[in-house]
Amino acid sequence: MARRLAPRGMTLIEVLIATALTMMIMLALAQGFKTTSQSISTGRARLTGSDQLRSISTLLRSDLQGLTVSTLVHPQSSKSPNGYFLSYDGPLTDSTAMLFNYVTTGKEIEDKLSGSRWSDIDDVLMFTAKARDGHWFYGRVPLALMKIHAGATSVTFQDWLTEVTIASEYAEIAWFMRPLNELGMFNNPDPQNSNGSYSYSPTSTPVNDVIPVVDLNGDNIPDPDGMPDRVALCRRVLLIRPDLNLNISNLSAVPDDPQLTASPMLINSNDSDSFRYQMRFAYQRTDLSVRKQWDSANSRFVLKTNTLGDLQRPENRFAHYCLPAGGSNSSLPIIALTNEANSNGNYRTMTDLAMSGVNPTNDRGFIPAAFCRTNLVRTGNNSYGVQFTQDEIVASNVVGFDVRGYDSSALQLYAPGVDGVWGFGASTPLQDAGAPGSDDLIVGPSDPGYAVMLKNGPIIPANSGTFVDLSWGFRVVNQLTNSSRTTYGLAVNNTSIWGSALSGYEPIAGGIIDSMTRSGKFSTTFSVHQPTFDTFSDYYESDGNLQSNGVSENGMVAYGSNPVLSTSPDRGIDGVDNNGNGVIDEEGERDTSPPYRYAMPAIQVKLRVQDTTAGTLQELSLVHSLQGN
């Protein structure tokens, strides 16, 4: 009878091998789950980003489709009150924003190009629009203002804190970007000092609107350029309701509180901030399109609601003001931006380079946070606190809002591709430039390679007509290199390239276009350079006041000055050959001019959003005609 064998266990080596195999299987499964999870997260992030881009572009397109003016007509006639369209192009561009962020010491290509997530972030769109049928614009105003409109002779403290919703078929709309603090919020809007008095500029000074050089997003890559880590795309809607009478001069016992009553502040001729931020309480407390008017009987400024005709004049628009120059002179209206002139960071350095030596010291930055909507929260019998509503924020993960205008005469150039040769490297390479099937590229004025081709050549035209940044010539002439951030020093000596409609250069004489000076958007007196396409107004040509070289001789009546009217008609309509060229009352004799003398038939808006967690970056662009509205 055979002997039964005793059961035999696994040896230690077999156990270790089995454990190792199990761990490898588990690791493979874990890696598979991780990859799948990452793919799902990335896919969801892309879907979310796509939905977000479509939602933003749909909203913007809807606003633009209601545009009340055509850009083919500028200046607009003051006898045809149709509102306005304005596009401001800040110093940054799609290409320079990337170059400012280029990290030359990065070990990996991802480190070097981490800044490529940035696009243009300091452009502004403002215009008047008519709502679609059945879809009016809505906004909030203090109940006290509505009671004043209804004829009330007194209102209560609570009436000023209580808000009601109103609607309008027409609105003034502004799209702009705002840097956020480390918590993703606007800066503190409360301008009160500890002694209860009001300061002219908000407690969060303009310089602090640009986050300093730190690594706030935790990507181990510092921000060497002064670019903020978080920027929000904002949309402000101000209702056009000229039927609302908001005159508070007849009220008894009106509180001496410009923030409570949404009143403009008094001005201090020695403090330019008092001019820049004079209307901030009106913007914070009401969603009405309003302007300031001097109430001489009570020696103060009061609010007046705007009409489409009023908004043709820039001084009556949202976030516009005039810089004082002493005496009776002031600038023509410009956009009120945070003033980065005193910043010692790289933001000023890079914008100096971008503007090609035409470096403004005033109003260089973003629409101030002090112009955004706030709520007043009651804290006592006659006391209140202030908080931002954040209502303007459309999206807080936007890293690009690039507005470009169509320039039919801007020249695009051929550039060799990755292989560094034209076409397929034939014996006559210049003739093969752009050959079908080759890797040659076409670069335009807004591309980083444009300046390289102009500097190194050869210059081979590809075609004419493309979307460009306003005054693109100044940015290309002083384009940055990736490493030393020095200038190319390109000469403006080829009128076939520089003399396009939106380049900012005079096509023959060179230098900045005269129309920019006569619109007040460029001034050596006030150190201002704001490349702005504006439908403008011909009002200044028949107001009996001399505006010359971008300066108003009577300090702009909107600031309470008594107009110093000329005894003779304006030069553009006086029937005299003022400049002695044999032509009477031609365009060159007018006091003012739209910033760009040629029409801008269409715009392109490029939107870029980022999901930092998922590591995704998506971009969408829309094109809208400005001719047929």
C-alpha positions as CSV (number, residue, x, y, z in Angstrom):
1,M,0.0,0.0,0.0
2,A,1.5,3.3,-1.1
3,R,2.4,5.9,1.5
4,R,0.3,9.1,1.4
5,L,2.6,12.1,0.7
6,A,2.3,15.0,3.2
7,P,1.0,18.3,1.7
8,R,3.8,20.6,0.7
9,G,3.7,24.4,1.2
10,M,5.2,27.3,-0.9
11,T,8.8,28.2,-0.3
12,L,9.8,31.7,0.8
13,I,11.1,32.4,-2.7
14,E,7.8,31.3,-4.3
15,V,5.9,33.6,-1.9
16,L,8.1,36.5,-2.8
17,I,7.7,35.8,-6.5
18,A,4.0,35.6,-6.2
19,T,3.8,38.8,-4.1
20,A,6.0,40.6,-6.6
21,L,3.8,39.4,-9.5
22,T,0.7,40.5,-7.6
23,M,2.1,43.9,-6.9
24,M,3.0,44.3,-10.5
25,I,-0.5,43.4,-11.6
26,M,-1.9,45.8,-9.0
27,L,0.5,48.5,-10.1
28,A,-0.5,48.0,-13.7
29,L,-4.2,48.1,-12.7
30,A,-3.6,51.2,-10.7
31,Q,-1.7,52.8,-13.6
32,G,-4.5,51.9,-15.9
33,F,-7.1,53.3,-13.6
34,K,-5.0,56.5,-13.2
35,T,-4.6,56.9,-17.0
36,T,-8.3,56.3,-17.5
37,S,-9.2,58.7,-14.8
38,Q,-6.9,61.3,-16.2
39,S,-8.3,60.8,-19.7
40,I,-11.8,61.2,-18.3
41,S,-10.9,64.3,-16.3
42,T,-9.1,65.8,-19.3
43,G,-12.0,65.0,-21.6
44,R,-14.5,66.5,-19.1
45,A,-12.3,69.5,-18.8
46,R,-12.2,69.9,-22.5
47,L,-16.0,69.5,-22.8
48,T,-16.4,72.0,-20.0
49,G,-14.0,74.5,-21.6
50,S,-15.7,74.1,-25.0
51,D,-19.1,74.7,-23.4
52,Q,-17.7,77.7,-21.6
53,L,-16.1,79.2,-24.7
54,R,-19.3,78.7,-26.6
55,S,-21.4,80.4,-23.9
56,I,-19.0,83.4,-23.7
57,S,-18.8,83.8,-27.5
58,T,-22.6,83.4,-27.8
59,L,-23.2,86.2,-25.2
60,L,-20.6,88.5,-26.9
61,R,-22.0,87.8,-30.3
62,S,-25.5,88.5,-29.1
63,D,-24.3,91.9,-27.7
64,L,-22.5,92.8,-30.9
65,Q,-25.5,91.8,-33.1
66,G,-27.4,94.6,-31.3
67,L,-24.8,97.2,-32.1
68,T,-26.5,100.5,-32.8
69,V,-23.9,102.1,-35.1
70,S,-21.9,101.2,-38.2
71,T,-18.2,101.7,-38.0
72,L,-18.1,102.8,-41.7
73,V,-19.5,106.2,-40.5
74,H,-17.1,108.0,-38.3
75,P,-17.2,110.5,-36.9
76,Q,-20.9,110.0,-36.1
77,S,-23.1,113.0,-36.8
78,S,-24.5,114.6,-33.6
79,K,-27.7,115.1,-35.5
80,S,-28.1,111.3,-35.8
81,P,-28.0,110.0,-32.2
82,N,-26.9,106.4,-32.7
83,G,-24.5,105.7,-29.8
84,Y,-21.0,104.5,-30.3
85,F,-18.5,101.7,-30.8
86,L,-15.1,101.6,-29.2
87,S,-12.2,99.1,-29.2
88,Y,-9.1,99.8,-27.1
89,D,-5.9,97.8,-27.6
90,G,-3.7,97.7,-24.6
91,P,0.1,97.5,-24.7
92,L,0.1,93.6,-24.5
93,T,-0.5,91.5,-27.6
94,D,-1.0,87.8,-28.2
95,S,2.7,87.4,-29.2
96,T,4.3,89.7,-26.7
97,A,2.4,88.2,-23.8
98,M,4.0,84.8,-24.7
99,L,7.5,86.3,-25.1
100,F,7.3,88.1,-21.8
101,N,6.7,84.7,-20.1
102,Y,9.4,82.9,-21.9
103,V,11.7,81.2,-19.3
104,T,15.1,80.8,-20.8
105,T,16.5,78.8,-17.9
106,G,13.9,76.1,-18.1
107,K,15.2,72.5,-18.4
108,E,12.2,71.2,-20.3
109,I,10.5,72.7,-23.3
110,E,7.3,72.8,-21.2
111,D,9.1,75.0,-18.7
112,K,10.4,77.4,-21.3
113,L,7.1,77.7,-23.0
114,S,4.9,77.7,-19.9
115,G,4.1,81.4,-20.6
116,S,2.5,80.5,-24.0
117,R,-0.7,80.0,-22.1
118,W,-1.1,83.7,-22.0
119,S,-2.7,85.8,-24.8
120,D,-3.6,89.4,-24.9
121,I,-5.3,90.4,-21.6
122,D,-5.6,94.2,-21.6
123,D,-8.0,94.9,-24.5
124,V,-11.4,96.6,-24.0
125,L,-14.7,96.6,-26.0
126,M,-17.4,99.2,-25.4
127,F,-20.5,99.9,-27.4
128,T,-24.2,100.7,-27.4
129,A,-26.6,97.9,-28.2
130,K,-30.3,97.2,-28.7
131,A,-31.7,94.1,-27.1
132,R,-33.3,91.3,-29.1
133,D,-37.1,91.4,-29.3
134,G,-38.5,90.1,-26.0
135,H,-35.0,90.0,-24.3
136,W,-34.4,93.3,-22.7
137,F,-31.4,94.3,-20.6
138,Y,-31.9,94.3,-16.8
139,G,-30.1,96.1,-14.0
140,R,-30.4,97.3,-10.4
141,V,-30.6,100.8,-9.0
142,P,-31.2,102.1,-5.4
143,L,-34.9,102.4,-4.5
144,A,-34.2,106.0,-3.5
145,L,-33.4,107.0,-7.1
146,M,-36.6,105.6,-8.3
147,K,-38.5,107.5,-5.6
148,I,-36.7,110.7,-6.7
149,H,-37.8,110.0,-10.2
150,A,-41.4,109.6,-9.0
151,G,-41.2,113.1,-7.4
152,A,-40.4,112.3,-3.8
153,T,-39.1,115.2,-1.7
154,S,-37.4,112.9,0.9
155,V,-36.1,109.4,1.1
156,T,-34.9,107.3,4.0
157,F,-31.5,105.7,4.7
158,Q,-33.0,102.3,4.0
159,D,-34.2,103.5,0.6
160,W,-30.6,104.1,-0.4
161,L,-29.6,100.5,0.7
162,T,-32.6,98.8,-1.0
163,E,-32.2,97.9,-4.7
164,V,-34.9,97.4,-7.3
165,T,-34.6,95.8,-10.8
166,I,-35.4,97.8,-13.9
167,A,-35.1,97.0,-17.6
168,S,-34.2,98.8,-20.9
169,E,-34.3,98.0,-24.6
170,Y,-30.9,99.8,-25.0
171,A,-27.7,99.6,-23.0
172,E,-24.1,100.6,-22.9
173,I,-22.0,97.5,-22.7
174,A,-18.3,97.1,-21.7
175,W,-16.2,93.9,-22.0
176,F,-12.8,94.0,-20.2
177,M,-10.4,92.0,-18.2
178,R,-9.6,92.5,-14.4
179,P,-6.8,91.0,-12.4
180,L,-7.9,89.2,-9.3
181,N,-6.3,88.8,-5.9
182,E,-5.1,85.5,-4.5
183,L,-8.6,84.6,-3.4
184,G,-10.0,85.1,-6.9
185,M,-11.9,88.3,-5.8
186,F,-11.8,91.9,-6.8
187,N,-9.7,94.2,-4.6
188,N,-11.4,96.0,-1.6
189,P,-13.8,98.6,-3.0
190,D,-14.2,100.6,0.3
191,P,-12.6,104.0,-0.2
192,Q,-13.2,105.3,3.3
193,N,-10.3,106.4,5.4
194,S,-10.2,105.6,9.1
195,N,-11.4,109.1,9.9
196,G,-14.5,108.6,7.9
197,S,-13.5,110.9,5.1
198,Y,-13.3,109.9,1.4
199,S,-10.0,109.6,-0.5
200,Y,-9.8,110.3,-4.1
201,S,-8.4,106.9,-5.1
202,P,-9.5,103.6,-3.6
203,T,-7.7,102.0,-0.8
204,S,-6.4,99.3,-3.1
205,T,-3.9,101.5,-5.1
206,P,-3.7,101.0,-8.8
207,V,-0.2,99.6,-8.7
208,N,-1.5,96.7,-6.6
209,D,-3.9,95.7,-9.4
210,V,-1.0,93.8,-10.9
211,I,0.2,91.0,-8.7
212,P,3.9,91.1,-7.9
213,V,6.5,88.7,-9.0
214,V,5.7,85.5,-7.1
215,D,4.5,82.0,-7.9
216,L,0.9,82.2,-6.9
217,N,-0.4,79.2,-8.9
218,G,2.1,76.7,-7.4
219,D,3.6,75.6,-10.7
220,N,7.1,76.1,-9.5
221,I,7.6,78.7,-12.3
222,P,7.8,82.3,-11.1
223,D,6.0,85.0,-13.1
224,P,8.9,87.1,-14.2
225,D,6.9,89.6,-16.2
226,G,4.4,91.0,-13.7
227,M,1.5,89.2,-15.4
228,P,-1.2,88.3,-12.8
229,D,-1.9,84.7,-12.2
230,R,-5.6,85.1,-12.2
231,V,-7.6,87.4,-14.5
232,A,-11.3,87.6,-14.9
233,L,-13.2,88.4,-18.1
234,C,-15.9,91.0,-17.1
235,R,-19.0,92.3,-18.8
236,R,-20.7,95.5,-17.5
237,V,-24.2,96.4,-18.7
238,L,-25.4,100.0,-18.1
239,L,-29.0,100.7,-19.0
240,I,-29.8,103.6,-21.3
241,R,-32.9,105.2,-19.6
242,P,-33.1,108.9,-20.4
243,D,-36.6,108.9,-19.1
244,L,-35.4,108.6,-15.6
245,N,-34.9,111.9,-13.9
246,L,-32.3,111.4,-11.0
247,N,-31.8,115.0,-10.0
248,I,-31.3,115.1,-6.3
249,S,-30.7,118.9,-5.9
250,N,-34.2,119.5,-4.8
251,L,-34.2,116.9,-2.1
252,S,-34.2,118.0,1.5
253,A,-31.7,116.5,4.0
254,V,-29.6,114.6,1.3
255,P,-26.8,112.7,3.1
256,D,-23.4,114.1,2.6
257,D,-22.2,110.7,1.4
258,P,-21.3,110.3,-2.3
259,Q,-21.2,106.6,-2.1
260,L,-24.6,106.3,-0.5
261,T,-26.2,108.7,-3.0
262,A,-24.2,107.4,-6.0
263,S,-23.0,110.9,-6.6
264,P,-19.9,112.1,-8.4
265,M,-17.2,113.3,-6.1
266,L,-15.9,116.8,-6.1
267,I,-12.5,117.3,-7.9
268,N,-9.1,118.4,-6.7
269,S,-7.2,120.1,-9.5
270,N,-4.0,119.0,-7.9
271,D,-4.8,115.4,-7.8
272,S,-5.4,113.6,-11.2
273,D,-6.9,110.6,-9.3
274,S,-9.8,112.8,-8.3
275,F,-10.6,113.1,-12.0
276,R,-9.9,109.5,-12.8
277,Y,-12.1,108.1,-10.0
278,Q,-14.7,110.8,-9.8
279,M,-17.6,108.6,-11.0
280,R,-16.7,105.4,-9.2
281,F,-19.6,105.6,-6.8
282,A,-22.1,106.1,-9.6
283,Y,-20.6,103.0,-11.3
284,Q,-20.6,101.0,-8.1
285,R,-24.1,101.7,-7.0
286,T,-26.2,101.8,-10.2
287,D,-26.6,99.9,-13.5
288,L,-27.6,103.1,-15.3
289,S,-25.6,104.7,-18.0
290,V,-25.0,108.1,-16.4
291,R,-22.9,111.2,-16.8
292,K,-22.0,114.0,-14.4
293,Q,-23.3,117.5,-14.6
294,W,-22.4,120.5,-12.6
295,D,-25.3,121.8,-10.4
296,S,-24.2,125.4,-10.0
297,A,-27.1,126.3,-7.6
298,N,-25.8,123.8,-5.1
299,S,-22.1,123.8,-6.1
300,R,-21.9,120.1,-6.7
301,F,-22.0,117.4,-9.3
302,V,-25.2,115.4,-10.0
303,L,-26.0,112.5,-12.1
304,K,-27.8,112.7,-15.4
305,T,-29.0,109.7,-17.4
306,N,-27.6,109.3,-20.9
307,T,-29.2,109.1,-24.3
308,L,-27.7,107.5,-27.4
309,G,-26.8,111.0,-28.5
310,D,-25.1,111.8,-25.2
311,L,-23.0,108.6,-25.5
312,Q,-21.6,109.7,-28.9
313,R,-19.4,112.1,-26.9
314,P,-16.6,110.1,-25.1
315,E,-16.7,112.2,-21.9
316,N,-20.2,110.9,-21.1
317,R,-19.3,107.2,-21.4
318,F,-18.5,104.5,-18.8
319,A,-14.9,104.8,-17.5
320,H,-13.9,107.9,-19.4
321,Y,-12.5,111.2,-18.0
322,C,-10.2,114.1,-18.8
323,L,-6.8,114.7,-17.3
324,P,-6.2,118.2,-15.9
325,A,-3.3,120.3,-17.2
326,G,-3.6,123.3,-15.0
327,G,-5.3,126.6,-15.9
328,S,-8.3,126.0,-18.2
329,N,-6.8,123.2,-20.2
330,S,-7.4,119.5,-20.0
331,S,-7.1,116.5,-22.2
332,L,-9.8,115.3,-24.5
333,P,-11.7,112.3,-23.0
334,I,-9.6,109.2,-22.5
335,I,-10.3,105.8,-20.9
336,A,-9.8,105.7,-17.2
337,L,-7.3,102.8,-16.5
338,T,-5.3,101.9,-13.5
339,N,-2.1,103.9,-13.5
340,E,1.0,101.6,-13.5
341,A,3.4,104.4,-14.1
342,N,4.8,104.2,-10.5
343,S,5.3,100.4,-10.6
344,N,8.8,99.2,-10.3
345,G,8.0,95.7,-11.5
346,N,8.4,94.3,-15.0
347,Y,4.9,95.2,-16.1
348,R,6.1,98.7,-16.8
349,T,9.2,97.4,-18.5
350,M,7.4,95.2,-20.9
351,T,4.8,97.7,-21.8
352,D,7.5,100.3,-22.4
353,L,9.1,97.9,-24.9
354,A,5.8,97.0,-26.5
355,M,4.9,100.6,-27.2
356,S,8.1,101.3,-29.1
357,G,9.4,104.2,-27.1
358,V,6.0,106.0,-27.1
359,N,5.6,105.2,-23.4
360,P,2.6,106.7,-21.6
361,T,3.0,107.5,-17.9
362,N,-0.7,107.9,-17.4
363,D,-3.5,105.3,-17.6
364,R,-1.7,102.2,-18.5
365,G,-3.3,99.1,-17.1
366,F,-6.8,97.8,-16.6
367,I,-10.3,99.1,-16.0
368,P,-10.2,99.8,-12.2
369,A,-11.9,97.4,-9.8
370,A,-13.4,100.6,-8.2
371,F,-15.7,100.8,-11.2
372,C,-17.4,97.4,-10.5
373,R,-20.7,96.8,-8.9
374,T,-21.0,96.8,-5.0
375,N,-23.7,96.2,-2.4
376,L,-24.1,98.2,0.7
377,V,-24.9,96.1,3.8
378,R,-26.5,97.8,6.8
379,T,-24.4,97.5,9.9
380,G,-26.2,100.0,12.2
381,N,-28.7,102.8,12.3
382,N,-26.9,105.0,9.8
383,S,-23.9,102.9,9.0
384,Y,-23.1,100.4,6.3
385,G,-20.4,98.1,4.9
386,V,-19.3,97.6,1.3
387,Q,-18.8,94.4,-0.7
388,F,-18.3,93.5,-4.3
389,T,-21.1,91.7,-6.0
390,Q,-18.8,90.0,-8.5
391,D,-21.7,90.4,-11.0
392,E,-19.4,91.5,-13.8
393,I,-17.3,88.4,-13.8
394,V,-18.2,86.2,-16.9
395,A,-15.3,83.7,-16.3
396,S,-12.3,83.7,-13.9
397,N,-10.1,81.2,-15.8
398,V,-9.6,83.3,-18.9
399,V,-6.0,83.8,-20.0
400,G,-6.7,85.6,-23.3
401,F,-9.2,88.3,-24.6
402,D,-7.6,89.5,-27.8
403,V,-9.6,92.0,-29.9
404,R,-8.3,92.7,-33.4
405,G,-9.6,94.9,-36.2
406,Y,-9.6,94.0,-39.9
407,D,-6.9,96.0,-41.8
408,S,-7.5,95.5,-45.5
409,S,-4.0,96.9,-46.3
410,A,-1.9,95.1,-43.8
411,L,0.7,92.9,-45.5
412,Q,1.3,89.3,-44.6
413,L,4.7,87.7,-45.3
414,Y,6.0,84.3,-46.1
415,A,8.4,82.7,-43.6
416,P,10.4,79.4,-44.0
417,G,9.1,76.5,-41.9
418,V,10.9,74.1,-39.6
419,D,13.4,73.0,-42.3
420,G,14.6,76.6,-42.5
421,V,14.5,76.8,-46.4
422,W,12.0,78.2,-48.8
423,G,9.7,75.7,-50.4
424,F,11.5,72.4,-51.0
425,G,15.0,73.9,-51.0
426,A,15.3,74.4,-54.8
427,S,18.1,76.3,-56.4
428,T,15.9,79.4,-56.6
429,P,14.4,79.3,-53.1
430,L,12.7,82.7,-53.2
431,Q,10.5,81.7,-56.1
432,D,9.4,78.6,-54.1
433,A,8.3,80.5,-51.1
434,G,4.9,79.2,-50.0
435,A,5.0,76.3,-52.5
436,P,2.0,73.9,-52.0
437,G,3.0,71.0,-49.8
438,S,5.9,72.8,-48.2
439,D,6.2,73.7,-44.6
440,D,6.4,77.5,-45.3
441,L,4.3,79.7,-43.1
442,I,2.4,82.9,-43.6
443,V,2.9,85.4,-40.7
444,G,1.0,88.6,-40.0
445,P,1.6,91.7,-38.0
446,S,0.3,90.1,-34.8
447,D,2.6,87.0,-35.1
448,P,5.9,86.8,-33.2
449,G,7.8,85.9,-36.5
450,Y,6.7,89.1,-38.3
451,A,9.4,91.2,-36.7
452,V,12.0,88.5,-37.4
453,M,11.2,88.5,-41.1
454,L,11.3,92.3,-41.3
455,K,14.7,92.3,-39.6
456,N,16.4,89.4,-41.3
457,G,14.5,89.2,-44.6
458,P,14.0,88.6,-47.3
459,I,10.6,90.3,-47.3
460,I,8.3,88.2,-49.5
461,P,4.6,89.4,-49.6
462,A,2.0,86.7,-49.3
463,N,-1.2,88.6,-49.4
464,S,-2.9,91.7,-48.0
465,G,-5.7,92.0,-45.5
466,T,-5.8,90.4,-42.0
467,F,-6.9,91.0,-38.5
468,V,-4.4,93.0,-36.5
469,D,-3.8,94.7,-33.2
470,L,-4.5,98.4,-33.3
471,S,-1.3,100.4,-33.8
472,W,0.5,97.1,-34.6
473,G,3.4,99.0,-36.1
474,F,4.7,100.2,-32.7
475,R,4.6,96.7,-31.3
476,V,6.4,95.2,-34.3
477,V,9.0,97.9,-34.5
478,N,10.0,97.3,-30.9
479,Q,9.2,93.5,-30.8
480,L,11.0,91.7,-28.0
481,T,13.5,88.9,-28.3
482,N,13.0,85.7,-26.3
483,S,16.1,86.0,-24.2
484,S,17.5,89.5,-23.6
485,R,14.3,91.5,-24.0
486,T,16.1,94.0,-26.1
487,T,14.6,95.8,-29.1
488,Y,15.1,95.0,-32.8
489,G,15.4,98.7,-33.6
490,L,13.5,98.3,-36.9
491,A,13.4,101.4,-39.0
492,V,10.0,102.7,-40.3
493,N,11.2,103.2,-43.8
494,N,9.0,101.0,-45.9
495,T,5.7,102.6,-46.5
496,S,4.3,99.6,-48.3
497,I,4.5,97.7,-45.0
498,W,4.0,100.4,-42.3
499,G,1.4,102.6,-43.9
500,S,-1.6,100.4,-43.4
501,A,-5.0,101.6,-42.1
502,L,-4.5,100.4,-38.5
503,S,-0.7,100.4,-38.2
504,G,-0.6,103.7,-36.2
505,Y,2.1,105.2,-38.5
506,E,1.6,107.9,-41.1
507,P,2.0,106.2,-44.5
508,I,4.4,108.8,-46.0
509,A,5.9,110.9,-43.2
510,G,6.2,108.2,-40.6
511,G,5.6,108.8,-37.0
512,I,2.3,108.5,-35.1
513,I,-0.8,109.3,-37.1
514,D,-2.1,112.9,-36.7
515,S,-5.7,111.6,-36.2
516,M,-4.6,109.9,-32.9
517,T,-3.3,113.2,-31.6
518,R,-6.4,115.2,-32.6
519,S,-8.7,112.6,-30.9
520,G,-6.8,113.0,-27.6
521,K,-5.7,109.4,-27.6
522,F,-2.1,110.4,-28.0
523,S,-0.7,113.4,-26.2
524,T,2.9,114.4,-25.2
525,T,1.4,117.0,-22.9
526,F,-0.5,114.5,-20.9
527,S,1.8,111.5,-21.6
528,V,-1.1,109.4,-23.0
529,H,-1.1,106.7,-25.7
530,Q,-4.3,104.7,-26.1
531,P,-4.7,103.0,-29.4
532,T,-8.5,103.2,-29.8
533,F,-10.9,102.7,-32.7
534,D,-13.8,105.0,-31.9
535,T,-16.8,106.1,-34.0
536,F,-16.4,109.4,-32.2
537,S,-18.6,112.5,-32.8
538,D,-18.6,115.6,-34.9
539,Y,-20.0,117.6,-31.9
540,Y,-16.7,119.3,-31.2
541,E,-16.6,120.9,-34.6
542,S,-19.6,123.1,-33.9
543,D,-19.4,123.7,-30.1
544,G,-17.8,127.1,-30.3
545,N,-14.7,125.8,-28.5
546,L,-11.2,125.3,-29.8
547,Q,-9.8,121.8,-29.3
548,S,-6.4,121.4,-30.8
549,N,-3.7,118.8,-30.5
550,G,-5.9,116.7,-28.3
551,V,-6.4,119.5,-25.7
552,S,-9.6,121.1,-24.6
553,E,-9.3,124.8,-24.2
554,N,-12.0,125.2,-21.6
555,G,-11.3,122.2,-19.4
556,M,-14.3,120.3,-20.8
557,V,-17.6,121.7,-19.6
558,A,-18.5,118.4,-18.1
559,Y,-16.2,119.2,-15.2
560,G,-18.2,122.2,-14.1
561,S,-16.1,124.9,-15.8
562,N,-17.9,127.7,-17.5
563,P,-17.2,127.3,-21.3
564,V,-14.9,129.9,-22.8
565,L,-16.6,130.2,-26.1
566,S,-14.8,131.5,-29.1
567,T,-16.1,134.6,-30.8
568,S,-15.6,133.0,-34.2
569,P,-16.9,129.6,-35.5
570,D,-14.9,126.4,-35.3
571,R,-12.2,126.3,-37.9
572,G,-13.7,123.3,-39.7
573,I,-16.9,125.3,-40.5
574,D,-15.8,128.9,-40.6
575,G,-15.4,129.2,-44.4
576,V,-11.8,130.2,-44.1
577,D,-8.6,128.5,-45.4
578,N,-7.0,128.3,-41.9
579,N,-4.0,126.2,-42.9
580,G,-3.3,128.1,-46.2
581,N,-3.4,125.1,-48.5
582,G,-5.9,126.5,-50.9
583,V,-8.8,124.3,-49.6
584,I,-11.5,125.7,-47.3
585,D,-12.9,123.7,-44.4
586,E,-11.3,120.4,-45.3
587,E,-10.8,117.5,-42.8
588,G,-7.4,118.7,-41.8
589,E,-8.8,122.0,-40.4
590,R,-11.1,120.3,-37.9
591,D,-10.3,120.6,-34.2
592,T,-10.7,116.8,-33.6
593,S,-10.7,113.5,-35.5
594,P,-11.6,109.9,-34.8
595,P,-8.4,108.1,-33.6
596,Y,-8.1,106.2,-36.9
597,R,-9.3,107.9,-40.1
598,Y,-10.0,104.7,-42.0
599,A,-13.0,102.4,-41.3
600,M,-12.6,99.1,-39.4
601,P,-15.2,96.8,-41.2
602,A,-14.9,93.9,-38.8
603,I,-13.4,92.6,-35.6
604,Q,-12.0,89.3,-34.4
605,V,-12.1,88.3,-30.8
606,K,-9.9,85.4,-29.6
607,L,-11.0,83.9,-26.3
608,R,-8.7,81.5,-24.4
609,V,-9.5,79.6,-21.2
610,Q,-7.3,77.4,-19.0
611,D,-8.1,74.5,-16.6
612,T,-5.1,74.4,-14.4
613,T,-6.0,71.2,-12.6
614,A,-6.6,69.2,-15.8
615,G,-3.8,71.0,-17.7
616,T,-6.0,72.0,-20.6
617,L,-5.9,75.1,-22.7
618,Q,-8.5,76.0,-25.3
619,E,-9.1,78.9,-27.6
620,L,-12.0,80.0,-29.7
621,S,-12.2,83.0,-32.1
622,L,-15.3,84.8,-33.5
623,V,-15.5,87.3,-36.3
624,H,-18.2,90.0,-36.4
625,S,-19.0,92.5,-39.1
626,L,-19.4,96.0,-37.9
627,Q,-20.9,97.4,-41.1
628,G,-24.5,96.3,-41.4
629,N,-25.9,96.8,-37.9
